[in-house]
Amino acid sequence: MTVAELPAQTDVVIVGGGLAGLAAARRLHRAGTPWLLVEAAERLGGRVRTDAVDGYLIDRGFQVVNTAYPRLSALVDLTSLGLGYFTQGVLVRRGEMLHRMVHPLRDPFGAARTVLTGLADAAGVESRRISSVGRAGDRLRLAALAARCASLPVDRLLTAPETSTEAALRRAGLSDRIVEELLRPFLSGVFGERELSTSSHVFAMIVRSFARGRIGLPAAGIGALPEAVATPLPESLIALGVSAASVRPGLVRTSAGAVRCRAVLVATDPATATALLPALGRVRMHSLTTYYHSTAEPPLGEPILLLDGDRRELVANTVVVSRAAPTYAPAGRHLVATSVAGPVVPPESVVRAELARLYGRAVDDWEHLTTVPVPEALPAAPAPQGRLRKPVATGEGIFVAGDHRGSPSVQGALASGWRAAGAVVGYLQG
């Protein structure tokens, strides 16, 4: 829709064209409720977007699709995304060795299999023997925890006593070694924080999704996800490049003029939502930074997440994304994405040195494509989060949606938008 076509009145104005706003539009459209979506950017997706740069697909940070997210599979035909999948497991660097940690539900009794790095082999270095990550009992306890989250009803998981994630891991009997060498680095990339202060209820739902689903990337980049959610929606009801200056009951003032309505649904990022609706209060956010490198020779032969088990506490994870989705890099090249959690953006040279250690090979010939800092990547979700359903109605026909109203994830954003739209329909019919 062009700015000149912006209507003066409709039933519902949705502010924000990210996943939450698009999910809300889908439900309103299905219900036959007249709506208009305004998005300040020139494209849909919000924090979920991809830029094509010189033959590479550069996502706004390392983001993935989880096939177990129920609201995602309800809104999108996942086969249409051409997903390329990651290996179901991780590699953990400890000293001179890499340890393969398999999916806990695929091989709960198996020890962490260890492989020498190619660099040590090529140099003829006799690698000293290093014990595997965690103990045998840890792997059984981790498998039991994953099985519990995967099999119990969601209501049971979300009514269990709530603690921090770290406390939940200790309560499950996991040793300090497996927490520090495997779970803390892995979860820091998921939550955007290393302290593991995130609610155990959020953690349980994340474990559930990892246990039940597969992790992949769309062939056209993660930005294909919001495009797929938006596909059934009429373009005539979506106004791009139109920002909301203010909202109040029955009226949204935008950069293209005022629109009168019966209800307003604010589905922006948390900072913008708070600016439009100050009563929401400030939402604390976690930061993530992703470093993208190109190389002719991939450091690993499979699309598997590599974690730092040496407790350096800098790199959360690194992965050759083009091994999962070859379309992410031009022919003859590979794309490596490396994520760092926290507000500090380390120099690329420091990250490059860590990559040489983690992959066990020289990386001097790698080309640094770009560094993508996302200072507001994910909303913080410390306990208590309860049932992961914060109120979406603020009163007088104004509603709010986003992953800050549910869980900090794609599922949380989509489910929140869907739930908020349901509340809007109920309000209009009441």
Rosetta blueprint (number, residue, H / E / L):
1 M L
2 T L
3 V H
4 A H
5 E H
6 L L
7 P L
8 A L
9 Q E
10 T L
11 D L
12 V E
13 V E
14 I E
15 V E
16 G L
17 G L
18 G L
19 L H
20 A H
21 G H
22 L H
23 A H
24 A H
25 A H
26 R H
27 R H
28 L H
29 H H
30 R H
31 A H
32 G L
33 T L
34 P L
35 W E
36 L E
37 L E
38 V E
39 E E
40 A L
41 A L
42 E L
43 R L
44 L L
45 G L
46 G L
47 R L
48 V L
49 R L
50 T E
51 D E
52 A E
53 V E
54 D L
55 G L
56 Y E
57 L E
58 I E
59 D E
60 R L
61 G L
62 F L
63 Q L
64 V L
65 V E
66 N E
67 T L
68 A L
69 Y L
70 P H
71 R H
72 L H
73 S H
74 A H
75 L H
76 V L
77 D L
78 L H
79 T H
80 S H
81 L H
82 G L
83 L L
84 G E
85 Y E
86 F L
87 T L
88 Q L
89 G E
90 V E
91 L E
92 V E
93 R E
94 R E
95 G L
96 E L
97 M E
98 L E
99 H E
100 R E
101 M E
102 V E
103 H L
104 P L
105 L L
106 R L
107 D L
108 P L
109 F L
110 G L
111 A L
112 A L
113 R E
114 T E
115 V E
116 L E
117 T L
118 G H
119 L H
120 A H
121 D H
122 A H
123 A H
124 G L
125 V L
126 E L
127 S L
128 R L
129 R L
130 I L
131 S L
132 S L
133 V L
134 G L
135 R L
136 A H
137 G H
138 D H
139 R H
140 L H
141 R H
142 L H
143 A H
144 A H
145 L H
146 A H
147 A H
148 R H
149 C H
150 A H
151 S H
152 L L
153 P L
154 V H
155 D H
156 R H
157 L H
158 L H
159 T L
160 A L
161 P L
162 E L
163 T L
164 S E
165 T H
166 E H
167 A H
168 A H
169 L H
170 R H
171 R H
172 A L
173 G L
174 L L
175 S L
176 D H
177 R H
178 I H
179 V H
180 E H
181 E H
182 L H
183 L H
184 R H
185 P H
186 F H
187 L H
188 S H
189 G H
190 V H
191 F H
192 G L
193 E L
194 R L
195 E L
196 L L
197 S L
198 T E
199 S E
200 S H
201 H H
202 V H
203 F H
204 A H
205 M H
206 I H
207 V H
208 R H
209 S H
210 F H
211 A H
212 R H
213 G L
214 R L
215 I E
216 G E
217 L E
218 P L
219 A L
220 A L
221 G L
222 I L
223 G L
224 A H
225 L H
226 P H
227 E H
228 A H
229 V H
230 A H
231 T L
232 P L
233 L L
234 P L
235 E H
236 S H
237 L H
238 I E
239 A E
240 L E
241 G L
242 V L
243 S L
244 A E
245 A E
246 S E
247 V E
248 R E
249 P L
250 G L
251 L E
252 V E
253 R E
254 T E
255 S L
256 A L
257 G E
258 A E
259 V E
260 R E
261 C L
262 R L
263 A E
264 V E
265 L E
266 V E
267 A L
268 T L
269 D L
270 P H
271 A H
272 T H
273 A H
274 T H
275 A H
276 L H
277 L L
278 P H
279 A H
280 L H
281 G L
282 R L
283 V L
284 R L
285 M E
286 H E
287 S E
288 L E
289 T E
290 T E
291 Y E
292 Y E
293 H E
294 S E
295 T E
296 A L
297 E L
298 P L
299 P L
300 L L
301 G L
302 E L
303 P L
304 I L
305 L E
306 L E
307 L E
308 D E
309 G L
310 D L
311 R L
312 R L
313 E L
314 L L
315 V E
316 A E
317 N E
318 T E
319 V E
320 V E
321 V H
322 S H
323 R H
324 A H
325 A L
326 P H
327 T H
328 Y H
329 A L
330 P L
331 A L
332 G L
333 R L
334 H E
335 L E
336 V E
337 A E
338 T E
339 S E
340 V E
341 A E
342 G L
343 P L
344 V L
345 V L
346 P L
347 P L
348 E H
349 S H
350 V H
351 V H
352 R H
353 A H
354 E H
355 L H
356 A H
357 R H
358 L H
359 Y H
360 G L
361 R L
362 A L
363 V L
364 D L
365 D L
366 W L
367 E E
368 H E
369 L E
370 T E
371 T E
372 V E
373 P E
374 V E
375 P E
376 E E
377 A E
378 L E
379 P E
380 A L
381 A L
382 P E
383 A L
384 P L
385 Q L
386 G L
387 R L
388 L L
389 R L
390 K L
391 P L
392 V L
393 A E
394 T E
395 G E
396 E L
397 G L
398 I E
399 F E
400 V E
401 A L
402 G L
403 D H
404 H H
405 R H
406 G L
407 S L
408 P L
409 S L
410 V H
411 Q H
412 G H
413 A H
414 L H
415 A H
416 S H
417 G H
418 W H
419 R H
420 A H
421 A H
422 G H
423 A H
424 V H
425 V H
426 G H
427 Y H
428 L H
429 Q H
430 G L
